[in-house]
Amino acid sequence: MRRCAVWGKGCVMEQNVWLTVRGEQYFDGVPPGESELTTEGSLETTEKGLRLSYEETELTGLAGTITTFDIAPDRVILTRTGQVNSQMHFSVDRLHTSLYETPFGALTVDVRTESLRSTLTENGGELEICYEIAIEHRVMGKNAFHIKVRKK
């Protein structure tokens, strides 16, 4: 789909894509966890980079939540809205603290990005983010996202 914006530099390209989202969790004293979701989503170009969005499912434990990755050359912002509301900023060697709101209450979440790699273009590609996570300022472990995107 091609839609033109009044603001900015012209048209914004948005297309339907297939995503494979693999999440990995490594916590002290607990066997590593992994989940994988293949789903439909959207990929669009923005003035600042790319935006990748999809709806979470029961498999991820976040049903009723929309996840969006805003991808720029030096940073990624993950935003979740719906049953869970949060925003996490990923930029290598930077600490970001945010509020993670769930139906059961809110938590403070700190993320320190260890690596960030993107080969995403408007034609698809991959996004990989590895980060350390702390909840209520207590380091809990490491997480990673591995996302593959291809045109539908």
N, CA and C of each residue as an Amber inpcrd file, in Angstrom:
protein
   456
   0.8550000  -1.1670000   0.0000000   0.0000000   0.0000000   0.0000000
   0.9020000   1.2310000   0.0000000   0.4890000   2.2690000  -0.7100000
   1.2300000   3.5190000  -0.7430000   0.2630000   4.6060000  -0.3130000
   0.6410000   5.3450000   0.7240000  -0.2120000   6.4480000   1.1310000
   0.6500000   7.6930000   1.2570000   0.1080000   8.8110000   0.8600000
   0.8670000  10.0590000   0.8730000   0.5030000  10.8680000   2.1020000
   1.5190000  11.4540000   2.6770000   1.3310000  12.2780000   3.8570000
   1.4230000  13.7460000   3.4530000   0.6560000  14.5860000   4.1180000
   0.7180000  16.0190000   3.8710000   2.0370000  16.5620000   4.4120000
   2.4460000  16.0760000   5.5820000   3.6960000  16.5100000   6.1970000
   4.8510000  15.7050000   5.6330000   6.0310000  16.1560000   5.8510000
   7.2180000  15.3680000   5.5050000   7.5860000  15.4540000   4.0450000
   8.2300000  14.4330000   3.5760000   8.8370000  14.4560000   2.2540000
   8.0610000  13.6470000   1.2270000   6.7800000  13.5360000   1.3740000
   6.0230000  12.8400000   0.3400000   5.2910000  11.6360000   0.8560000
   5.5180000  10.4980000   0.1960000   4.7290000   9.3060000   0.4630000
   5.4040000   8.3630000   1.4490000   4.5830000   7.6700000   2.1800000
   5.0320000   6.6510000   3.1190000   4.6620000   5.2960000   2.5340000
   5.6150000   4.3910000   2.5030000   5.3460000   3.0520000   1.9840000
   5.0060000   2.1350000   3.1460000   3.8750000   1.4560000   3.0530000
   3.4870000   0.4830000   4.0610000   3.0840000  -0.7900000   3.3320000
   3.5740000  -1.9270000   3.8430000   3.2430000  -3.1860000   3.2070000
   3.0450000  -4.2730000   4.2500000   2.2600000  -5.2680000   3.8620000
   2.0610000  -6.4230000   4.7210000   3.2520000  -7.3600000   4.5560000
   3.7020000  -7.9190000   5.6800000   4.8730000  -8.7910000   5.6750000
   4.6210000 -10.0020000   6.5640000   5.4530000 -11.0190000   6.3960000
   5.4980000 -12.1670000   7.2970000   6.6720000 -11.9590000   8.2350000
   6.4470000 -12.2040000   9.5160000   7.4860000 -12.0510000  10.5250000
   7.7130000 -13.3730000  11.2360000   8.9530000 -13.6710000  11.5100000
   9.2890000 -14.7370000  12.4430000  10.0250000 -14.0500000  13.5830000
   9.3930000 -14.0610000  14.7520000   9.9380000 -13.3790000  15.9230000
  10.3580000 -14.4370000  16.9290000  11.6570000 -14.4910000  17.2070000
  12.1680000 -15.4300000  18.2120000  12.6770000 -14.6230000  19.4000000
  12.1690000 -14.9550000  20.5660000  12.6210000 -14.3230000  21.7970000
  13.3830000 -15.3280000  22.6300000  14.4750000 -14.8790000  23.2270000
  15.2820000 -15.7400000  24.0970000  15.4570000 -15.0430000  25.4400000
  15.4010000 -15.8360000  26.5080000  15.5750000 -15.3090000  27.8570000
  16.5860000 -16.1660000  28.6010000  17.5300000 -15.5000000  29.2420000
  18.5620000 -16.1810000  30.0290000  18.5840000 -15.5550000  31.4190000
  18.0740000 -16.3040000  32.4130000  18.0350000 -15.8230000  33.7920000
  18.8610000 -16.7490000  34.6680000  19.5450000 -16.1700000  35.6480000
  20.3710000 -16.9680000  36.5600000  19.5420000 -18.0370000  37.2520000
  20.0570000 -19.2580000  37.2630000  19.4220000 -20.3500000  37.9820000
  18.2070000 -20.9370000  37.2940000  17.9020000 -20.5020000  36.0790000
  16.7260000 -20.9860000  35.3580000  17.1800000 -21.4360000  33.9660000
  16.6860000 -22.5800000  33.4900000  17.0500000 -22.9910000  32.1280000
  16.6580000 -21.9080000  31.1140000  17.4580000 -21.7190000  30.0570000
  17.1180000 -20.7050000  29.0540000  15.7280000 -20.9390000  28.4780000
  15.0400000 -19.8560000  28.1920000  13.7130000 -19.9340000  27.6010000
  13.7290000 -19.3720000  26.2000000  12.8580000 -19.9120000  25.3610000
  12.7860000 -19.4500000  23.9800000  11.3530000 -19.5690000  23.4960000
  10.9170000 -18.5950000  22.7280000   9.6050000 -18.6720000  22.0840000
   9.7710000 -18.1920000  20.6460000   8.9160000 -18.7080000  19.7770000
   8.9770000 -18.2870000  18.3810000   7.5680000 -18.1100000  17.8640000
   7.3550000 -17.0130000  17.1740000   6.0490000 -16.6700000  16.6320000
   6.2160000 -16.3180000  15.1570000   5.4210000 -16.9390000  14.3060000
   5.3630000 -16.5400000  12.9100000   3.9910000 -15.9210000  12.7020000
   3.9690000 -14.7020000  12.2050000   2.7140000 -13.9700000  12.1140000
   2.7820000 -12.9380000  11.0010000   1.6240000 -12.3700000  10.6980000
   1.5610000 -11.2620000   9.7510000   1.8240000  -9.9670000  10.4990000
   2.3630000  -9.0220000   9.7880000   2.6010000  -7.7100000  10.3640000
   2.6660000  -6.6770000   9.2630000   3.1110000  -5.4890000   9.6280000
   3.2750000  -4.4370000   8.6240000   4.6610000  -3.8280000   8.7600000
   5.1900000  -3.3960000   7.6320000   6.4810000  -2.7340000   7.5660000
   6.2690000  -1.4520000   6.7880000   6.6970000  -0.3330000   7.3740000
   6.5440000   0.9230000   6.6680000   7.7910000   1.7770000   6.8210000
   8.0250000   2.5840000   5.8000000   9.1090000   3.5470000   5.8760000
   8.5710000   4.7970000   6.5530000   9.4050000   5.4060000   7.3730000
   9.0500000   6.6530000   8.0420000  10.1670000   7.6570000   7.7560000
   9.9830000   8.8720000   8.1920000  11.0190000   9.8800000   7.9990000
  12.3050000   9.5280000   8.7450000  12.1810000   8.7430000   9.8230000
  13.3490000   8.4300000  10.6500000  13.9120000   7.0340000  10.4100000
  13.2460000   6.2170000   9.6020000  13.7270000   4.8600000   9.3660000
  12.6030000   3.9370000   8.9570000  12.4740000   2.8270000   9.6860000
  11.4450000   1.8300000   9.3980000  10.6050000   1.5730000  10.6390000
   9.3520000   1.1810000  10.4310000   8.4590000   0.8040000  11.5290000
   7.9050000  -0.5800000  11.2220000   8.0900000  -1.4800000  12.1660000
   7.6340000  -2.8610000  12.0510000   6.6090000  -3.0920000  13.1510000
   5.4040000  -3.5720000  12.8050000   4.3390000  -3.7740000  13.7930000
   3.6750000  -5.1240000  13.6000000   3.2190000  -5.7030000  14.7250000
   2.4540000  -6.9430000  14.6690000   1.6440000  -7.0910000  15.9440000
   0.6370000  -7.9720000  15.8790000  -0.2130000  -8.2350000  17.0350000
   0.2990000  -9.4800000  17.7540000   0.4750000  -9.3600000  19.0590000
   0.9270000 -10.4820000  19.8810000  -0.1960000 -11.5200000  19.9920000
   0.1700000 -12.7500000  20.3990000  -0.8010000 -13.8340000  20.5350000
  -0.6620000 -14.4840000  21.9090000  -1.4960000 -15.4650000  22.1640000
  -1.4080000 -16.2390000  23.4080000  -0.0410000 -16.9080000  23.5550000
   0.5530000 -17.2840000  22.4260000   1.8540000 -17.9500000  22.4530000
   2.9090000 -17.1090000  23.1730000   2.8640000 -15.8000000  22.9780000
   3.8470000 -14.9260000  23.6200000   3.3980000 -14.4720000  25.0060000
   2.1530000 -14.7820000  25.3580000   1.6320000 -14.3520000  26.6560000
   1.1810000 -12.9020000  26.6580000   1.1240000 -12.2820000  25.4830000
   0.7730000 -10.8680000  25.3960000  -0.4140000 -10.6250000  24.4670000
  -1.3320000 -11.5840000  24.3930000  -2.5000000 -11.4310000  23.5190000
  -3.1920000 -10.1090000  23.8230000  -3.6870000  -9.4410000  22.7770000
  -4.3490000  -8.1560000  22.9590000  -3.3740000  -6.9880000  22.9870000
  -2.1380000  -7.2280000  22.5880000  -1.1020000  -6.1940000  22.6010000
  -0.5220000  -6.0350000  21.1990000  -0.3340000  -4.7990000  20.7810000
   0.3350000  -4.4950000  19.5140000   1.7800000  -4.1350000  19.8430000
   2.7270000  -4.7790000  19.1610000   4.1490000  -4.4860000  19.3390000
   4.6580000  -3.7670000  18.0980000   5.3750000  -2.6720000  18.3200000
   5.9300000  -1.8710000  17.2350000   7.4080000  -1.6210000  17.4960000
   8.2310000  -1.8320000  16.4700000   9.6520000  -1.5120000  16.5190000
   9.8830000  -0.3320000  15.5760000  10.3360000   0.8030000  16.1110000
  10.7500000   1.9370000  15.2910000  12.2610000   1.8460000  15.1610000
  12.7360000   1.6530000  13.9310000  14.1300000   1.3010000  13.6830000
  14.8320000   2.4470000  12.9700000  15.8610000   2.9790000  13.6150000
  16.7210000   4.0130000  13.0380000  18.1350000   3.4410000  12.9940000
  19.0610000   4.1010000  12.2990000  20.4100000   3.5340000  12.1780000
  21.1120000   3.2380000  13.5130000  20.9050000   4.0540000  14.5370000
  21.6530000   3.8770000  15.7830000  20.8000000   3.4950000  16.9860000
  19.5080000   3.2460000  16.7700000  18.6510000   2.8980000  17.8890000
  17.3650000   2.2500000  17.4080000  16.7280000   1.5130000  18.3380000
  15.4190000   0.9090000  18.0850000  14.5490000   1.2260000  19.2960000
  13.3090000   1.6180000  19.0480000  12.3470000   1.8340000  20.1370000
  11.2400000   0.8000000  19.9840000  11.0590000  -0.0220000  21.0150000
   9.9990000  -1.0260000  21.0460000   8.8590000  -0.4370000  21.8670000
   7.6660000  -0.3880000  21.2790000   6.4880000   0.1160000  21.9830000
   5.4280000  -0.9700000  21.9850000   4.8500000  -1.2090000  23.1380000
   3.7330000  -2.1530000  23.2560000   2.5220000  -1.3880000  23.7860000
   1.3650000  -1.6360000  23.1400000   0.1280000  -1.0050000  23.5870000
  -0.9830000  -2.0440000  23.6000000  -1.8500000  -1.9390000  24.5900000
  -2.9650000  -2.8830000  24.7140000  -3.0080000  -3.4470000  26.1160000
  -2.9980000  -4.7730000  26.2340000  -3.0040000  -5.4240000  27.5490000
  -1.7470000  -5.0890000  28.3420000  -0.6490000  -4.8730000  27.6340000
   0.6210000  -4.4610000  28.2330000   1.0220000  -3.1630000  27.5550000
   1.4740000  -2.1820000  28.3490000   1.9220000  -0.9100000  27.8000000
   3.3500000  -0.6490000  28.2550000   4.2290000  -0.4340000  27.2870000
   5.6180000  -0.1480000  27.6370000   6.3220000   0.4660000  26.4480000
   7.4580000   1.0580000  26.7360000   8.3340000   1.5570000  25.6870000
   9.7610000   1.3060000  26.1450000  10.5310000   0.6240000  25.3100000
  11.9240000   0.3070000  25.6310000  12.8050000   0.8600000  24.5210000
  13.8610000   1.5780000  24.8960000  14.8010000   2.1570000  23.9440000
  16.0590000   1.3040000  23.9250000  16.4810000   0.9140000  22.7320000
  17.6890000   0.1150000  22.5720000  18.7190000   0.9200000  21.7880000
  19.8320000   1.1890000  22.4260000  20.9520000   1.8750000  21.8120000
  22.1990000   1.3060000  22.4860000  23.1620000   0.8230000  21.7080000
  24.2990000   0.0810000  22.2510000  25.0110000   0.8700000  23.3510000
  25.2640000   0.1480000  24.4620000  25.9730000   0.6710000  25.6340000
  25.2490000   1.8070000  26.3420000  23.9390000   1.9140000  26.1350000
  23.1540000   2.9380000  26.8280000  22.1240000   2.2570000  27.7130000
  21.8570000   2.8460000  28.8600000  20.8430000   2.3490000  29.7880000
  19.5620000   3.1400000  29.5780000  18.4490000   2.4340000  29.4950000
  17.1490000   3.0950000  29.3820000  16.2150000   2.5090000  30.4330000
  15.5680000   3.3720000  31.1840000  14.6140000   2.9570000  32.2150000
  13.2190000   3.3710000  31.7770000  12.2640000   2.4380000  31.9320000
  10.8880000   2.7370000  31.5470000   9.9230000   2.0410000  32.4920000
   8.6610000   2.3680000  32.3260000   7.5990000   1.7530000  33.1050000
   6.9390000   0.6920000  32.2410000   6.7450000  -0.4970000  32.7990000
   6.1190000  -1.6150000  32.1040000   4.7820000  -1.8450000  32.7960000
   3.6850000  -1.4820000  32.1250000   2.3560000  -1.5650000  32.7180000
   1.6460000  -2.8310000  32.2680000   1.1970000  -3.6430000  33.2360000
   0.4560000  -4.8690000  32.9630000  -0.8980000  -4.7770000  33.6570000
  -1.8180000  -5.7020000  33.3750000  -3.1050000  -5.7020000  34.0850000
  -2.9310000  -5.9290000  35.5920000  -1.7630000  -6.4080000  36.0150000
  -1.5280000  -6.7230000  37.4190000  -0.7630000  -5.6300000  38.1530000
  -0.3300000  -4.6000000  37.4560000   0.4200000  -3.5080000  38.0630000
   1.5740000  -3.0790000  37.1720000   2.3090000  -2.0900000  37.6470000
   3.4100000  -1.5290000  36.8670000   4.7490000  -1.8750000  37.4980000
   5.7620000  -2.0440000  36.6520000   7.1200000  -2.3520000  37.0800000
   8.0890000  -1.4040000  36.3900000   9.1910000  -1.1080000  37.0730000
  10.2730000  -0.3670000  36.4410000  11.1830000  -1.3630000  35.7510000
  11.5070000  -1.0930000  34.4800000  12.3510000  -1.9880000  33.6940000
  13.5330000  -1.1820000  33.1460000  14.7420000  -1.6930000  33.4070000
  15.9600000  -1.0970000  32.8570000  16.4810000  -2.0280000  31.7770000
  16.8910000  -1.4600000  30.6490000  17.5430000  -2.2630000  29.6080000
  18.8670000  -1.6160000  29.2340000  19.8890000  -2.4370000  29.1130000
  21.1960000  -2.0140000  28.6150000  21.4760000  -2.8660000  27.3820000
  21.5510000  -2.2180000  26.2400000  21.7150000  -2.9150000  24.9690000
  23.1680000  -3.3380000  24.7880000  23.3580000  -4.6290000  24.5590000
  24.6940000  -5.1630000  24.3090000  25.0260000  -5.1370000  22.8240000
  24.0440000  -5.5010000  21.9780000  24.2700000  -5.4420000  20.5350000
  22.9540000  -5.1690000  19.8240000  23.0970000  -4.5310000  18.6860000
  21.9510000  -4.1460000  17.8760000  22.3880000  -4.2740000  16.4200000
  21.6800000  -5.1070000  15.6710000  22.0490000  -5.3300000  14.2760000
  20.7830000  -5.3610000  13.4350000  20.7940000  -4.6030000  12.3530000
  19.6410000  -4.5920000  11.4640000  20.1080000  -4.6140000  10.0140000
  19.5070000  -5.5130000   9.2460000  19.6950000  -5.5240000   7.8000000
  18.3660000  -5.2160000   7.1130000  17.4170000  -4.6800000   7.8910000
  16.0820000  -4.4030000   7.3600000  16.1030000  -3.2810000   6.3380000
  15.3820000  -3.5070000   5.2590000  15.0720000  -2.4860000   4.2680000
  13.5850000  -2.6160000   3.9790000  13.0880000  -1.8100000   3.0720000
  11.6700000  -1.9220000   2.7070000  11.3580000  -3.2490000   2.0330000
  12.3910000  -4.0240000   1.6970000  12.2000000  -5.3440000   1.0790000
  12.2690000  -6.4910000   2.0740000  12.4800000  -6.2020000   3.3620000
  12.6000000  -7.2450000   4.3690000  14.0000000  -7.2720000   4.9440000
  14.3270000  -8.3650000   5.6290000  15.6430000  -8.5010000   6.2470000
  15.5230000  -9.0100000   7.6640000  16.4990000  -8.6580000   8.4900000
  16.5380000  -9.1500000   9.8660000  16.8560000  -8.0270000  10.8430000
  16.3730000  -8.2130000  12.0710000  16.6590000  -7.3270000  13.1900000
  17.0360000  -8.1950000  14.3720000  18.1420000  -7.8690000  15.0220000
  18.5840000  -8.6190000  16.1980000  18.9780000  -7.6350000  17.2950000
  18.4090000  -7.8420000  18.4860000  18.7160000  -7.0050000  19.6440000
  19.0440000  -7.9280000  20.8110000  20.2060000  -7.7380000  21.4260000
  20.6000000  -8.4830000  22.6250000  20.7710000  -7.4670000  23.7510000
  20.1420000  -7.7420000  24.8960000  20.1740000  -6.7520000  25.9650000
  20.0870000  -7.4050000  27.3410000  20.5970000  -6.6710000  28.3110000
  20.4930000  -7.0600000  29.7120000  19.2510000  -6.3770000  30.2690000
  18.5230000  -7.0990000  31.1200000  17.2900000  -6.5300000  31.6640000
  17.3190000  -6.5580000  33.1910000  16.8160000  -5.4780000  33.7840000
  16.6730000  -5.3790000  35.2390000  15.2270000  -4.9860000  35.5270000
  14.6510000  -5.6210000  36.5280000  13.2910000  -5.3010000  36.9490000
  13.3720000  -4.7180000  38.3430000  12.7550000  -3.5530000  38.5060000
  12.8500000  -2.8110000  39.7660000  14.3230000  -2.6270000  40.1580000
  15.1530000  -2.3730000  39.1470000  16.5910000  -2.0850000  39.2700000
  17.4280000  -3.2680000  39.7570000  16.8750000  -4.4810000  39.7030000
  17.6290000  -5.7050000  40.0170000  17.8800000  -6.4570000  38.7270000
  19.1510000  -6.6620000  38.4110000  19.4960000  -7.3610000  37.1740000
  18.9150000  -8.7660000  37.2320000  18.1670000  -9.0960000  36.1850000
  17.4920000 -10.3890000  36.1360000  18.1560000 -11.3490000  35.1540000
  18.7250000 -10.8200000  34.0820000  19.3280000 -11.6930000  33.0860000
  19.4760000 -10.9910000  31.7580000  19.5320000 -11.8030000  30.7020000
  19.7010000 -11.2770000  29.3510000  18.5810000 -11.7860000  28.4600000
  18.2080000 -10.9410000  27.5220000  17.1670000 -11.2770000  26.5540000
  17.6690000 -10.9650000  25.1560000  17.0070000 -11.5430000  24.1660000
  17.3310000 -11.2520000  22.7710000  16.0920000 -11.3870000  21.9180000
  16.0050000 -10.5290000  20.9030000  15.0050000 -10.6330000  19.8500000
  15.7380000 -10.9490000  18.5580000  15.2260000 -11.9050000  17.8050000
  15.7160000 -12.2110000  16.4650000  14.4860000 -12.1800000  15.5660000
  14.4150000 -11.2220000  14.6780000  13.2330000 -11.0500000  13.8520000
  13.6160000 -11.1240000  12.3800000  12.9230000 -11.9930000  11.6440000
  13.1090000 -12.1070000  10.2010000  11.8410000 -11.5850000   9.5420000
  12.0140000 -10.7600000   8.5270000  10.8940000 -10.1140000   7.8480000
  10.9940000 -10.4240000   6.3520000   9.8520000 -10.8460000   5.7820000
   9.8180000 -11.0510000   4.3350000   8.4700000 -10.5550000   3.8000000
   8.5030000 -10.1110000   2.5800000   7.2880000  -9.6070000   1.9480000
   6.2440000 -10.7110000   1.8630000   5.0100000 -10.3030000   1.9970000
   3.8890000 -11.2550000   1.9210000   3.5270000 -11.5050000   0.4860000
